[in-house]
Amino acid sequence: MNQRKKAVFNWSGGKDSALALYKILQENEFEVVSLLTTINEETSKSSVHEIPLEILENQAKSIGIPLYVVLFDKALTNYEDKMSKAVQHFKQQNVTHFIFGDIFLSDIKTYREKKLNPLGIEVVEPLWNKTSEEVMSEFLKSGIKSKIIVTNADQLNKTFIGKDLDEETVKSFPNDIDVCGENGEYHTLSYAGGLFKNPIDFTISNVIKTTYDIKLENGETKTYNYWQAEIKNE
């Protein structure tokens, strides 16, 4: 019997992470020794999704895999140093692979490989090169339950916040967005079904509008508006 390869799963708390990890656990090729998540040390929430650390810890407990937390500052000035230390920590446990839930954004995959391969870590992408429609079909069949907690306000309005990502919601998406939100149209929080032994209890206490100014490579600044759920642990 071949010994399973030791891996760390990079956990966002959303649907793509949940589906990718679900597939990895079913296939049983890897021993996932830990989930890894990045947390803003000022807010104690994950980046982008803004999921409170306590809920991410509850997800890990329900899945049955320990959670390793990497804290970073708001400006991300210490991000690469912290991630490098995390890699060294896991290499001491004979981890050889880092697993992600990306679908088709090649620049992100290239960035991960550029940073991790020189450190002796292989990148694994269980959902890679599938179409968004294929991934969504797998997700809906998996039984994993996820709620929409962030939307790009210019593409999906406030009414989508708090909706379960089910067939009805997917059918209601505008035709011009990626069905999996791979271009940042929306983000989710996974809370039950599939790989979860127990449901994750949380409430959406408020929905706020946030604005980010992003500097583009050509020097221009583009403003992005988002609807963001404020999430509380029950």
HELIX and SHEET records of a PDB file:
HELIX    1   1 LYS A   15  GLU A   27  1                                  13    
HELIX    2   2 LEU A   53  ILE A   63  1                                  11    
HELIX    3   3 TYR A   79  LYS A   91  1                                  13    
HELIX    4   4 SER A  106  LEU A  116  1                                  11    
HELIX    5   5 ASN A  117  LEU A  119  5                                   3    
HELIX    6   6 SER A  132  SER A  142  1                                  11    
HELIX    7   7 LYS A  158  PHE A  160  5                                   3    
HELIX    8   8 GLU A  167  SER A  172  1                                   6    
SHEET    1   A 5 LYS A  45  SER A  46  0                                        
SHEET    2   A 5 PHE A  30  ASN A  40 -1                                        
SHEET    3   A 5 LYS A   5  ASN A  10  1                                        
SHEET    4   A 5 HIS A  97  ILE A  99  1                                        
SHEET    5   A 5 GLU A 122  VAL A 124  1                                        
SHEET    1   B 3 LYS A  45  SER A  46  0                                        
SHEET    2   B 3 PHE A  30  ASN A  40 -1                                        
SHEET    3   B 3 LEU A  67  PHE A  72  1                                        
SHEET    1   C 4 TYR A 186  ALA A 192  0                                        
SHEET    2   C 4 LYS A 145  ASN A 152 -1                                        
SHEET    3   C 4 THR A 221  ASN A 233 -1                                        
SHEET    4   C 4 PHE A 202  LYS A 215 -1                                        
END                                                                             
